[in-house]
Amino acid sequence: MGLVALILWGMFLLLSFVFAGAIGLQRGRKGIIWAGITVLGAALTYAFVCVVLGVLELEGYLKSMSFVFTVGVGVAGLFLFGWGVTKLRR
């Protein structure tokens, strides 16, 4: 299960590089910031992989504060990724 989560995250990160390249080509120099936000957001979603691994390895992880913090970082990463990708269509 942990390996599957890591593979899916790797594919998501690769997809973010494709979107970042498209944003960079479409917007030029102004697109560099948005491309960076997209890649940063995808990188922060690694927190979801950490959540999966933590749940698999630790019994009380679901009740800990680090679980809430890690899920929050993952959600922030999804938000940043989505925010960067929205600049692609304009």
C-alpha positions as CSV (number, residue, x, y, z in Angstrom):
1,M,0.0,0.0,0.0
2,G,2.8,2.4,0.8
3,L,4.6,1.7,-2.4
4,V,1.4,2.3,-4.4
5,A,1.0,5.7,-2.7
6,L,4.6,6.6,-3.5
7,I,4.2,5.6,-7.2
8,L,1.0,7.6,-7.5
9,W,2.7,10.6,-5.9
10,G,5.6,10.3,-8.3
11,M,3.1,10.2,-11.3
12,F,1.4,13.3,-9.8
13,L,4.7,15.1,-9.5
14,L,5.6,14.3,-13.1
15,L,2.2,15.6,-14.2
16,S,2.9,18.8,-12.3
17,F,6.1,19.3,-14.3
18,V,4.1,18.9,-17.5
19,F,1.7,21.5,-16.4
20,A,4.5,23.8,-15.2
21,G,6.1,23.5,-18.7
22,A,2.8,24.3,-20.4
23,I,2.3,27.3,-18.1
24,G,5.8,28.5,-18.8
25,L,5.3,28.2,-22.5
26,Q,1.9,30.0,-22.4
27,R,2.8,32.9,-20.1
28,G,6.6,33.3,-20.7
29,R,8.5,34.9,-17.9
30,K,5.4,35.7,-15.9
31,G,4.6,32.0,-15.9
32,I,7.7,31.0,-14.0
33,I,6.1,32.0,-10.7
34,W,2.9,30.1,-11.4
35,A,4.8,27.1,-12.7
36,G,6.8,27.1,-9.4
37,I,3.6,27.3,-7.4
38,T,2.2,24.3,-9.3
39,V,5.3,22.2,-8.7
40,L,5.5,23.3,-5.0
41,G,1.9,22.3,-4.5
42,A,2.5,18.9,-6.0
43,A,5.6,18.4,-3.8
44,L,3.6,19.3,-0.7
45,T,1.1,16.5,-1.5
46,Y,3.9,14.1,-0.4
47,A,2.3,14.6,3.0
48,F,-0.5,12.3,1.9
49,V,2.1,9.6,1.3
50,C,3.4,10.2,4.8
51,V,-0.1,9.9,6.1
52,V,-0.6,6.5,4.4
53,L,2.8,5.2,5.7
54,G,2.0,6.6,9.2
55,V,-1.3,4.8,9.4
56,L,0.2,1.6,8.2
57,E,3.1,1.7,10.7
58,L,1.8,3.3,13.8
59,E,-1.3,2.3,15.8
60,G,-2.3,5.7,17.3
61,Y,-1.3,7.8,14.4
62,L,-4.9,8.7,13.5
63,K,-5.5,10.2,16.9
64,S,-2.3,12.3,16.9
65,M,-1.8,15.9,16.2
66,S,0.8,15.2,13.6
67,F,-1.8,13.4,11.5
68,V,-3.9,16.5,11.4
69,F,-0.9,18.7,10.6
70,T,0.2,16.3,7.8
71,V,-3.2,16.2,6.2
72,G,-3.3,20.0,6.4
73,V,0.0,20.3,4.5
74,G,-1.3,17.8,1.9
75,V,-4.5,19.8,1.5
76,A,-2.5,23.0,1.2
77,G,-0.4,21.3,-1.5
78,L,-3.6,20.4,-3.5
79,F,-4.8,24.0,-3.2
80,L,-1.5,25.4,-4.5
81,F,-1.4,22.9,-7.3
82,G,-5.0,23.8,-8.3
83,W,-4.3,27.5,-8.0
84,G,-1.3,27.2,-10.4
85,V,-3.1,25.0,-12.9
86,T,-6.0,27.5,-13.1
87,K,-3.5,30.0,-14.6
88,L,-3.0,27.6,-17.5
89,R,-6.4,28.2,-19.1
90,R,-6.5,32.0,-19.0
